Amino acid sequence: MPSRRIFPPEPAVTGETRRQRWRRKRRTYVLRWFDRTILSLYRLIHWLDRRAPIEKRYFRVAIFGSSRIQPEDEAYLQVRELARQLSYMGCDIVTGGGPGLMRAANEGARAGAYHYKTRSFGLTILLPMEEQPNPFLDEVARHSMFFSRLHQFIRLSHAYIVMDGGIGTTLEAMMVWQLLQVHMMSDRPLIFVGPMWRGLRGWIERDIVGRGLASPPDLDLAVWVDTVGEALEVVTHSLEDFLRRHKVILPPALEEPSPAE
């Protein structure tokens, strides 16, 4: 039986005029120019990031968490106390600058900053459902894109604590985890706190590592703890290593005031 050749269908006759064709090609050229320009700017940002001086004087801890948790929630009180203790130890605190657990962390940082004069950073983003930056911030960086915000989280911080949160918190944690996985970042602990993240670990271990989609050591790049006290211990070891490597000498610690004072 003779073979049959299959020809593509004839293009539909659109009746495009010369001016319409010129406008279409011009639009394509403009869009490609925008794409190339944006890519060039990303390459410039990467070049600047690789050559920017590394912060060796201040140890900063990013705390990720939900903006929907209210001040009367137990998680709010735990994060506020965690940030207060970190601030008293000499750690700057970095958050998204909004309400919920971000506010709790910045509030705690302000309460513990009386000794080392630590600072509280808020990396805010303009969203229609978000409120104004919380009132406990010392420095505010306003972002219009999640990309730049995530990048500044990475640049500023030396440790990352992941508290209860939703999609945004998960996005931030996964970004840090990937950079640790591909060795673009090291010596910066990523700490998942609480039982809600145990399910994530189980899913990754079963359906990602178990199928060979990631290596077993990748699972150990993150630290999984149950309480903020355990998270504080992990950060304390990282802080001590940071101070030793960069030869930073902090003044003698003061006694914390008693609750009665």
Backbone as a ProteinNet text record, in pm:
[ID]
protein_1_A
[PRIMARY]
MPSRRIFPPEPAVTGETRRQRWRRKRRTYVLRWFDRTILSLYRLIHWLDRRAPIEKRYFRVAIFGSSRIQPEDEAYLQVRELARQLSYMGCDIVTGGGPGLMRAANEGARAGAYHYKTRSFGLTILLPMEEQPNPFLDEVARHSMFFSRLHQFIRLSHAYIVMDGGIGTTLEAMMVWQLLQVHMMSDRPLIFVGPMWRGLRGWIERDIVGRGLASPPDLDLAVWVDTVGEALEVVTHSLEDFLRRHKVILPPALEEPSPAE
[TERTIARY]
85.6	0	89.1	69.2	154.8	135.2	248.4	243	174.3	105.5	34.9	112.1	141.2	209.8	107.1	142	52.8	106.9	26.7	66.4	-3.7	66.1	-1.4	-109.7	-211.8	-319.8	-270.5	-335.4	-300.5	-336.5	-249	-283.1	-408.9	-487.9	-612.3	-581.1	-659.9	-643.9	-706.1	-622.5	-671.1	-700.5	-650.8	-671.6	-592.5	-474.4	-392.6	-329.9	-346.3	-288.6	-140.8	-70.7	70.2	89.9	2.4	15.2	-11.1	-111.9	-140.3	-23.4	38.5	153.7	270.9	290.1	397.7	374.1	249.2	218.6	237.9	202.2	220.1	367.5	449.6	592.4	657	608.1	662.9	631.2	510.2	473.2	559.7	582.9	668.4	808.7	861.3	994.8	1000.6	898.2	895.5	889.6	806.8	796.9	929.4	997.5	1126.6	1230.5	1221.8	1315.2	1294.2	1168.5	1140.3	1195.8	1175.5	1225.4	1377.4	1445.6	1591.7	1640.1	1570.7	1610.5	1592	1478.4	1453.6	1558.3	1591.2	1693.1	1828.8	1861.5	1987.6	1991.7	1878.9	1874.1	1890.1	1830.7	1849.6	1997.7	2064	2206.5	2288.2	2249	2316.9	2297.7	2174.2	2147.3	2231.9	2241.8	2323.8	2469.9	2520.1	2659.3	2683	2591.3	2605.1	2595.5	2504.9	2486.3	2610.7	2676.7	2796.6	2914.4	2913.9	3025.6	2995.9	2875.7	2841.2	2915	2960.9	3028.8	2934.8	2988.3	2910.9	2902.3	2783.5	2765.2	2833.2	2931.8	3008.5	2998.7	2914.1	2904.8	2776	2667.2	2536	2477.3	2426.8	2362.9	2212.3	2150.9	2009.2	1931.1	1814.4	1727.5	1596.3	1562.9	1433.5	1330.9	1215.7	1106.7	989.1	954.1	842.6	719	604	481.6	359.2	244.4	117.6	83.3	21.2	-29.2	-169.1	-230	-369.2	-383.9	-274.2	-281.4	-296.1	-391.4	-426.9	-343.5	-333.8	-251.9	-293.1	-418.8	-461.1	-426.3	-373.2	-337	-207.4	-197.1	-77.7	46.9	31.7	146.9	202	113.6	157.5	246.7	204.5	282.2	416.4	417.7	542	641.4	593.9	684	735.6	650.3	694.3	804.8	787.7	890.1	1017.4	1003.6	1120.8	1201.2	1133.4	1202.7	1265	1197.9	1253.8	1385.6	1389.2	1511.8	1622.2	1586.5	1686	1743.4	1657.3	1702.2	1793.4	1758.8	1842.5	1979.8	1985.9	2112.5	2199	2140.2	2216.3	2179.3	2064.5	2022	1924	1948.1	1846.3	1736	1613.7	1499.3	1448.7	1425	1375.3	1242	1138.9	1007.3	951.7	831.4	762.9	701	707.5	664.7	515.2	436.7	292.2	235.2	106	39.8	67.5	-6	4.4	137.5	197.2	322.5	438	426.7	529.9	531.4	414	404.2	454.2	420.3	465.4	617.5	682.5	828.8	889.9	835.6	889.2	862.1	747.3	715.9	813.2	839	934.6	1075.1	1112.3	1244.5	1259.7	1156.7	1161.2	1176.2	1107.5	1113.2	1249.8	1325.6	1455.3	1573.8	1549.8	1657.7	1725.2	1696	1749.2	1897	1951.3	2091.5	2184.2	2167.3	2257.3	2210.1	2099.9	2045.5	2021.4	1964.4	1935.2	1822.2	1811.5	1713.1	1610.8	1497.3	1386.7	1354.8	1370.4	1352	1216.4	1151.4	1026.8	1036.8	1023.5	1028.3	884.8	822.4	680	656.8	534.6	494.8	354.8	331	202.1	100.8	4.1	-103	-237.1	-341.9	-470.9	-531.8	-495.3	-555.7	-467.7	-346.1	-256.2	-276.8	-250.5	-258.2	-125.3	-117.6	5.4	111.5	239.9	344.3	316.2	351.5	325.3	413.9	375.9	444.3	572.5	622.8	739.9	864.4	868.6	978.7	1076.5	1205	1307.8	1345.1	1341.2	1371.8	1269.2	1222.4	1121.6	1174.8	1166.2	1199.3	1072.2	1021.7	895.4	923.8	857.1	875.5	743.9	757.1	639.2	630.8	735.3	737.6	785.6	729.4	773.7	918.3	960.9	1095.5	1200.6	1186.8	1285.1	1275.8	1155.7	1137.5	1206.1	1185.4	1251.1	1402.5	1449.9	1593.8	1650.4	1580.8	1631.2	1623.9	1521.6	1517.4	1645.9	1685.3	1803.9	1928.8	1939.2	2060.2	2079.7	1970.6	1983.2	2010.5	1959.3	1946.1	2053.5	2086.5	2183.5	2118.1	1991.8	1915.3	1768.8	1691.3	1552.5	1466.3	1368.5	1276.6	1138.6	1081.7	953	847.8	757.1	647.9	521.9	409.7	283.8	250.7	215.8	185.1	119.4	87.5	17.1	107	51.3	123.3	244.9	230.2	342.9	458.2	427.1	531.1	598.5	520.3	576.4	667	625.7	707.6	843.4	842.9	968.1	1059.4	1000.7	1081	1138.2	1059.7	1106.3	1217.8	1211	1317.2	1449.6	1446.4	1568.1	1618.5	1527.2	1564.9	1631.8	1578.2	1637.7	1779.2	1801.1	1935.5	2033.4	1987.6	2072.9	2099.6	1998.2	2011.4	2114.6	2115.5	2205.8	2337.1	2360	2486.1	2513	2408	2424.6	2423.8	2401	2400.9	2438	2511	2550.5	2565.5	2576.7	2596.7	2485.6	2365.6	2250.4	2136.2	2104.6	2003.7	1863.5	1790.3	1648.1	1572.5	1492	1431.3	1279.6	1218.9	1073.7	1027.7	934.7	891.9	745.9	719.3	581.3	535.5	422.3	373.5	319.7	279.2	217.6	315.3	445	543.1	588.3	546.3	583.9	522	401.7	339.2	416	471.3	553.8	677.5	739.9	859	824.6	711.8	671.7	642.8	577.4	546.4	673.2	766.9	892.1	971.9	975.1	1050.4	988.9	856.1	788.1	781.2	734.4	703	811.6	907.6	1015.1	1145.8	1192	1315	1292.9	1176.3	1148	1145.6	1110.1	1107.9	1236.3	1333.3	1460.4	1458.5	1356.8	1348.8	1433	1485.1	1580.7	1665.6	1782.2	1872.8	1836.9	1859	1829.9	1897.5	2023.2	2081.8	2007.8	1930.6	1856.2	1753.7	1702.2	1603.1	1665.1	1792.7	1860.8	1914.7	1894	1937	1852	1729.7	1641.6	1641.2	1613.6	1605.7	1458.9	1412.8	1272.3	1262.8	1196	1183.6	1036.6	1005.7	867.3	834.5	934.7	909.2	1000.8	962	1045.8	1172.7	1166.7	1286.5	1395	1355.6	1452.2	1505.4	1419.1	1464.2	1566.6	1543.4	1636	1773	1776.5	1904.5	1980.5	1909.5	1975.6	2034.7	1957.5	2006.7	2124	2119.7	2229.3	2360.9	2359.2	2481.2	2528.1	2434.7	2471.4	2529.1	2471	2522.1	2663.6	2686.2	2819.9	2922.6	2884.8	2975.5	3002.2	2899	2914	3009.7	2992.9	3078.7	3223.4	3241.8	3376.3	3443.9	3371	3431	3467.4	3384.1	3407.4	3472.2	3509.6	3581.8	3507.5	3378.1	3294.1	3290	3319	3318.8	3202.3	3106.6	2993.1	3025.5	2969.3	2992.3	2931.4	2975.2	2919.6	2768.5	2701.8	2556	2509.4	2402.5	2341.2	2239.2	2211.2	2105.6	1970.2	1883.7	1749.9	1670.8	1589.6	1511.3	1409.2	1385.3	1287	1146.8	1048.3	911.7	854.8	904.1	849.7	899.1	1009.9	1064.8	990.9
-119.7	0	124.6	212.9	331.9	420.7	477.9	565.9	696.9	751.3	878.1	987.9	1093.3	1206.7	1297.1	1341.4	1428.5	1570.4	1656.4	1795.7	1879.2	1977.3	2065.8	2147	2183.7	2261	2397.8	2444.9	2577.9	2682.5	2781.6	2886.2	2961.3	2993.2	3065.4	3203.7	3245.5	3378.2	3480.2	3562.7	3658.5	3794.9	3817.5	3949.8	4057.8	4020.1	4114.8	4216.4	4338.4	4444.2	4462.2	4537.9	4564.2	4638.7	4732.8	4807.7	4718.1	4629.8	4538.5	4443	4394.7	4306.4	4380.8	4505.6	4586.2	4608.5	4636	4656	4527.9	4411.5	4284.3	4255.2	4275.6	4250.1	4349.4	4471.5	4571.7	4533.3	4486.2	4444.4	4327	4230.1	4117.1	4163.9	4259.3	4311.4	4380	4458.4	4529.6	4431.5	4328.3	4229	4156.9	4120.8	4055	4148.9	4276.5	4373.4	4382.5	4382.5	4384.3	4259.1	4143.4	4018.1	4021.7	4066	4071.1	4171.4	4283.7	4384.9	4334.8	4269.6	4214.5	4109.3	4023.2	3921	3985.5	4091.5	4161.7	4223	4276.8	4333.6	4225.7	4108.5	3997.4	3958.3	3956.4	3922.9	4028.8	4154.6	4261.3	4245.2	4211.7	4189.3	4073.4	3966.5	3851.8	3893	3972.4	4018.7	4102.2	4193.5	4276.4	4193.7	4096	4012.4	3931	3878.5	3798.3	3881.8	4009.4	4095.9	4186.5	4179.6	4261.8	4209.7	4297.9	4252.8	4169.4	4066.5	3980.3	4045.4	4045	4103.3	4015.1	4072	3997.4	4057.1	4158.1	4222	4188.4	4170.1	4152.2	4019	3944.3	3815.9	3838.7	3799.5	3828	3699.1	3694.9	3576.4	3615.3	3546.4	3566.3	3473.6	3528.6	3449.3	3454.7	3339.9	3329.1	3280	3336.9	3291.8	3360.6	3311.5	3357.3	3498.5	3572.8	3706.9	3700.1	3581.6	3568.3	3529	3500.1	3458.6	3581.6	3576.5	3690.8	3696.1	3815.2	3829.7	3739.5	3698.3	3610.9	3465.2	3431.3	3293.8	3255.6	3129.9	3082.6	3094.7	3072.3	3083	3225	3324.2	3464.3	3489.1	3440.3	3460.1	3388.1	3269.1	3194.1	3265.5	3316.3	3384.8	3515	3585.1	3710.3	3683.2	3577.2	3544.8	3494.9	3416.1	3368.6	3485.9	3580.7	3696.4	3782.5	3792.3	3871	3810.8	3678.5	3613.4	3624.5	3610.6	3625.7	3767.1	3864.7	4003	4029.4	3974.3	3992	3928.6	3818.6	3752.2	3831.6	3929.5	4009.3	3985.6	3921.8	3892.3	3998.5	4050.3	4128.8	4034.5	4086.8	4006.7	4059.9	3968	4002.9	3932.9	4008.1	3951	4017.4	3974.5	4038.8	4171.8	4209.9	4342.9	4362	4256.4	4269.4	4230.1	4195.5	4155.9	4010.4	3958	3817.3	3784.8	3671.8	3629.1	3720.7	3792.9	3891.3	4003.4	4050.6	4152.9	4099.7	3974.2	3914.9	3913.2	3877.1	3871.1	4009.9	4107.2	4243.6	4303.8	4270.3	4318.6	4259.2	4129.3	4067	4121	4147.9	4204.4	4340.6	4422.6	4554.1	4540.3	4440.2	4421.8	4375.6	4304.6	4253.1	4333.2	4448.7	4524.9	4623.5	4618.6	4720.4	4698.5	4581.1	4555.7	4581.2	4504.1	4514.9	4613.5	4679.6	4774.1	4706	4587.9	4515.3	4584.3	4550.3	4613.6	4512	4567	4486.2	4529.8	4437	4466.8	4415.5	4493	4451	4462.6	4349.4	4348	4337.3	4450.7	4453.2	4440.4	4403	4394	4449.8	4518.2	4583.2	4480.8	4448.3	4355.4	4419.4	4391.1	4453.6	4409.7	4288.5	4240.5	4264.7	4316.7	4337.5	4474	4481	4606.2	4681.4	4795.5	4872.7	4798.6	4834.3	4770.7	4785.1	4683.4	4688.1	4794.6	4842.5	4957.8	4924.4	4801.4	4762.4	4748.1	4816.8	4803.9	4920.2	4888.9	4992.2	5031	4932.8	4958.7	4887.2	4956.2	4901	4905.6	4793.9	4787.1	4746.7	4835.5	4810.4	4746.6	4634.5	4561.6	4557.6	4554.6	4540.4	4400.7	4318.8	4183.4	4085.3	3964.7	3861.2	3819.9	3829.3	3786.1	3867.4	3998.4	4083.7	4069.6	4049.7	4032.7	3906.2	3795	3670.5	3684.6	3755.5	3774	3851.5	3953.4	4029.2	3948.4	3864.6	3773.3	3689.9	3636.9	3552.6	3634.1	3752.5	3833	3879.5	3915.8	3975.9	3875.3	3754.2	3665.6	3558	3516	3409.4	3283.1	3290.4	3175	3201.7	3092.9	3105.6	3013.8	3072.9	2997.6	3000.2	2882.8	2870.1	2831.4	2923.7	2898.2	2861.9	2847.9	2813	2917.6	2870.9	2964.6	2896	2975.2	2924.6	2915.4	2952.2	2936.7	3028.9	3152.8	3245.2	3197.1	3148.2	3094.8	2974.1	2887.4	2769.5	2809.6	2909.7	2958.1	3006.4	3085.3	3138.9	3026.5	2928.3	2816.8	2732.4	2706.3	2623.9	2693	2826.6	2899.9	2882.3	2895.6	2876.7	2733.3	2638.1	2497.5	2466.3	2519.9	2491.5	2547.4	2668	2725.9	2642.8	2586.9	2497	2367.6	2319.7	2193.9	2204.4	2315.7	2330.8	2398.2	2411.7	2465	2609.8	2683.2	2826.2	2902.1	2830	2887.8	2776.4	2811.1	2711.1	2778.2	2695.2	2742.2	2836.5	2816.7	2895.7	2799	2779.9	2679.4	2720.9	2623.9	2638.2	2551.2	2612.6	2543.6	2546.1	2429.1	2415.7	2385.5	2466.2	2455.6	2411.5	2307.9	2269.4	2149	2091.1	1967.3	1984.1	2105.3	2119.1	2088.5	2101.9	2077.9	1931.9	1851	1710.1	1640.3	1683.1	1625.5	1657.8	1778.2	1815.2	1726.7	1706.2	1620.3	1478.3	1426.1	1291.3	1278.3	1379.8	1376.2	1382	1469.3	1480	1350.1	1292.9	1169.5	1053.8	1050.9	938.6	956.2	1071.4	1087.6	1158	1220.8	1287.2	1210.7	1199.3	1123.4	975.4	922.6	780.5	741.7	832.3	804.9	847.6	891.5	931.4	1069	1150.4	1285.3	1384.9	1343.4	1420.2	1319.6	1363.8	1274.6	1270.3	1157.5	1151.5	1260.1	1300.4	1409.7	1542	1559.9	1685.2	1703.5	1594	1602	1655.7	1630	1672.5	1814.5	1881.6	2021	2111.7	2068.3	2142.2	2077	2158.6	2110.3	2111.5	2000.3	1987.1	1977.8	2074.4	2075.7	2093.7	2064.5	2071.6	2199.6	2264.7	2381.3	2496.8	2617.5	2734.7	2729	2660.1	2644.6	2567.6	2460.8	2384.6	2468.1	2549.7	2639	2738.7	2788.1	2883.2	2819.7	2693.5	2624.3	2613.7	2582.3	2570.4	2704.9	2812	2944.2	2985	2948.9	2983.3	2923.2	2797.4	2733.3	2803.3	2839.8	2908.5	3046.7	3116.7	3248.1	3237.3	3139.7	3122.4	3092.5	3009.4	2979.2	3104.6	3185.1	3309.3	3405.1	3422.3	3513.1	3464.4	3333.8	3278.1	3292.2	3261.6	3267.1	3409.9	3504.8	3643.1	3727.8	3662.7	3729.6	3853.1	3835.1	3942.7	3927.8	4035.3	4032.4	4117.9	4054.3	4126.1	4168.1	4276.9	4317.1	4216.1	4215.2	4118.8	4131.8	4019	4018.8	4075.3	4150	4202.7	4102.9	4115.3	4033.7	4084.1	3990.3	4029.1	4078.4	4181.4	4229	4125.3	4119	4023.5	4072.9	3983.7	4025.4	4130.2	4132.2	4227.8	4368.4	4384	4517.9	4592.4
0	0	0	-95.8	-103.4	18.7	61.3	178.3	143.7	241.7	223.2	294.3	222.3	282	349.2	470.3	546.6	539.2	485.5	471.2	578	634.1	730.2	661.6	735.8	673.7	629.4	527.1	478.1	582.9	602.8	699.6	658.7	758.1	731	676.5	583.9	525.8	621.5	677.3	776.3	716.5	600.2	541.1	612.6	669.8	744.8	650.3	680.6	597.9	632.1	550.5	576.1	707.5	735.7	860.8	982.1	971.5	1081.3	1105	996.6	1010.5	1074.1	1037.4	1096.4	1245.4	1280.9	1422.4	1502.1	1445	1513.4	1535.6	1434	1447.7	1545	1541.1	1633.8	1777.9	1803.3	1937.8	1984.1	1893.1	1927.5	1961.6	1885.9	1911.7	2048.3	2080.6	2208.9	2324.7	2312.4	2419.5	2440.2	2331.4	2343.1	2405	2371.2	2430.6	2580.5	2624.6	2768.9	2836.7	2774.1	2832.2	2845.6	2740.3	2746	2850	2860.9	2959.2	3101.2	3128.9	3262.2	3296.3	3200.4	3223.5	3251.5	3180	3203	3342.7	3388.4	3522.9	3629	3606.4	3699.7	3706.8	3590.4	3589.3	3663	3649.6	3722.8	3873.2	3914.5	4057	4108.5	4029	4069.9	4084	3990.2	3996	4121.2	4150.7	4269.3	4396.7	4396.6	4515	4545	4441.9	4463	4512	4480.7	4517.8	4636.2	4688.9	4805.5	4927.8	5014.4	5136.7	5222.6	5285.7	5374.9	5512.1	5570	5702.1	5806.5	5875.8	5974.2	6114.3	6131.6	6263.1	6335.8	6259.6	6320.7	6276.7	6372.2	6344.2	6339.7	6230.1	6209	6188.5	6249.5	6243.2	6176.9	6069.4	6004.1	6067	6100.6	6156.3	6058.9	6001.9	5908.8	5983.1	5953.1	6017.8	5962.1	5999.3	5943.4	5989.3	5899.1	5932.8	5993.5	6000.6	6043.7	6190.6	6256.4	6396.7	6484.8	6576.5	6658.9	6787.5	6851	6972.5	7087.7	7092.9	7203	7178.2	7062.9	7031	7103	7142.7	7211.4	7124.3	6993.6	6903.7	6901.5	6912.6	6915.4	7036.8	7152	7273.8	7266.2	7207	7195.8	7105.2	6992.4	6899.4	6959.9	7030	7093.1	7195.9	7275.7	7374.9	7307.6	7202	7128.2	7074.5	7010	6953.7	7063.2	7178.1	7288.8	7335.8	7349.2	7394.4	7289.7	7163.1	7057	7055.5	7072.2	7073.4	7192.5	7308.4	7426.7	7407.9	7328.8	7300.5	7202.6	7134.9	7039.5	6895.2	6869	6732.5	6682.7	6563.9	6496.1	6448.6	6436.1	6392.9	6259.2	6165.2	6032.1	6010.1	5972.3	5941.6	5816	5779.7	5668.2	5704	5831.2	5872.3	5887.9	5870.8	5876.9	6012.4	6014.9	6140.3	6174.9	6273.3	6309.7	6375.5	6335.1	6395.1	6358.2	6249.1	6215.2	6318.7	6353.7	6457.2	6591.8	6622.9	6748.5	6756.6	6645.3	6644.4	6659.3	6588.6	6598.8	6736.4	6793.9	6928.1	7030.2	7019.2	7108.5	7090.1	6965.6	6939.4	7004.4	6999.9	7063.7	7215.8	7273.7	7419.4	7467	7381.6	7423.9	7376.1	7316.5	7252.8	7345.1	7476.3	7566.8	7598.2	7568.3	7603	7485.1	7376.9	7262.5	7155.7	7179.2	7081.5	6946.7	6952	6829.6	6753.7	6625.4	6538.6	6488.9	6450	6401.9	6258.6	6162.7	6021.1	5973.3	5887.6	5824.7	5674.7	5604.5	5458.7	5408.8	5388.6	5358.1	5208.2	5173	5033	5019.8	4911	4888.7	4839.8	4926.1	4891.1	4926.2	4848	4877.4	5010	5059	5183.9	5306	5287.5	5399.9	5463.1	5593.5	5664.2	5651.7	5716.4	5718	5799.5	5780.6	5861.4	6010.7	6087	6230.4	6297.5	6413.8	6474.2	6549	6540.1	6617.8	6530.6	6418.4	6323.5	6339	6331.3	6329.5	6186.3	6096.4	5956.2	5869.1	5766.7	5676.1	5533.5	5463.5	5321.2	5247.5	5165.2	5094.6	4958.8	4934.4	4808.8	4732.1	4600.8	4514.8	4454	4470.8	4415.8	4522.4	4519.6	4611.3	4582.4	4456.2	4420.7	4495.9	4490.4	4556.5	4708.7	4758	4902.7	4952.5	4880	4917.5	4911.2	4809.6	4794.2	4912.1	4959.2	5072.8	5201.9	5216.5	5331.5	5336.2	5221.4	5214.1	5245.4	5188.2	5204.5	5348.7	5415.2	5547.3	5658.2	5643.4	5759.2	5763.1	5886.4	5908.8	5964.2	6000.8	6047.4	6015.8	5997.3	5954.2	6041	6106.2	6191.3	6127.4	6104.8	6037.2	6140.7	6169.2	6261.7	6183.2	6253.6	6187.1	6080.9	5963.1	5856.2	5739.1	5638	5521.5	5399.7	5284.2	5157.9	5152.5	5199.2	5196.9	5282.9	5402.6	5491.6	5428.5	5365.6	5300	5184.7	5107.6	4996.2	5046.5	5152.4	5207.2	5254.7	5324	5374.7	5261.5	5158.5	5047.5	4969.2	4959.9	4891.4	4964	5096.1	5174.8	5159.2	5166.2	5157.7	5023.9	4915.8	4785.2	4774.8	4827	4822.6	4904.5	5015.2	5092.2	5015	4944.9	4871.4	4760.1	4687.4	4572.3	4613	4742.3	4795.9	4754.8	4728.8	4706.4	4838.2	4946.8	5080	5178	5282.9	5381.2	5516.9	5619.5	5756.8	5802.8	5753	5795.8	5827.6	5952.9	5989	5945.3	5892.4	5860.5	5959.5	6044.9	6158.8	6145.4	6132	6131.2	6273.8	6324.2	6463	6469.1	6547.1	6573.7	6495	6535.4	6474.5	6332.8	6294.2	6161.6	6048.2	6073.6	5968.2	5963.2	6061.2	6056.3	5935.8	5900.1	5781.8	5655.5	5647.4	5531.8	5523.9	5638.1	5639.2	5595	5647	5609.2	5461.4	5404.2	5261.1	5177.5	5214.4	5139.6	5149.9	5269.7	5289	5210.1	5204.1	5137.7	4986.2	4940.7	4799.4	4717.9	4783.1	4708	4725.5	4850	4873.3	4843.3	4882.6	4859.9	4713.6	4625.9	4481.8	4412.2	4487.7	4427.4	4365.1	4396.3	4340.1	4418.8	4530.5	4609.2	4685.8	4730.7	4802.2	4950.2	5017	5160.8	5243.8	5213.9	5293.7	5280.6	5172.8	5155.9	5267.7	5318.4	5425.4	5554.2	5571.3	5693.8	5685.3	5573.8	5563.6	5651.8	5679.6	5769.6	5906.6	6008.5	6146.2	6187.1	6244.7	6282.3	6433.8	6496.5	6642.4	6678.8	6803.2	6849.8	6924.7	6982	7065.7	7026.7	7065.7	7040.3	7124.6	7238.8	7319.8	7246.5	7175.9	7096.9	6981	6920.6	6813.4	6865.5	6986	7046	7066.8	7104.6	7124.3	6992.4	6884	6753.7	6712.2	6729.1	6691.7	6780.7	6907.5	6998.8	6951	6909.9	6857.4	6730.2	6643.5	6519.9	6548.9	6646.3	6685.9	6741.5	6828.1	6884.1	6775.4	6677.6	6567.2	6483.6	6461.1	6384.6	6455.5	6585.5	6661.3	6661.6	6668.7	6670.5	6534	6426.3	6292.7	6253.1	6289.2	6248.3	6357.4	6467.9	6576	6627.1	6647.3	6701.1	6852.6	6923.3	7069.3	7119.4	7183.5	7240.3	7383.5	7431.2	7570.3	7665.9	7791.7	7887.7	7898.8	7910.6	7918.2	8051.7	8048.2	8169.7	8222.7	8347.1	8406.1	8358.8	8318.8	8278.1	8399.4	8381.5	8495.7	8537.3	8667.7	8718.9	8686.6	8678.4	8645.6	8739.8	8865.2	8963.2	8937.9	8863	8843.7	8735.7
[MASK]
+++++++++++++++++++++++++++++++++++++++++++++++++++++++++++++++++++++++++++++++++++++++++++++++++++++++++++++++++++++++++++++++++++++++++++++++++++++++++++++++++++++++++++++++++++++++++++++++++++++++++++++++++++++++++++++++++++++++++++++++++++++++++++++++++++++

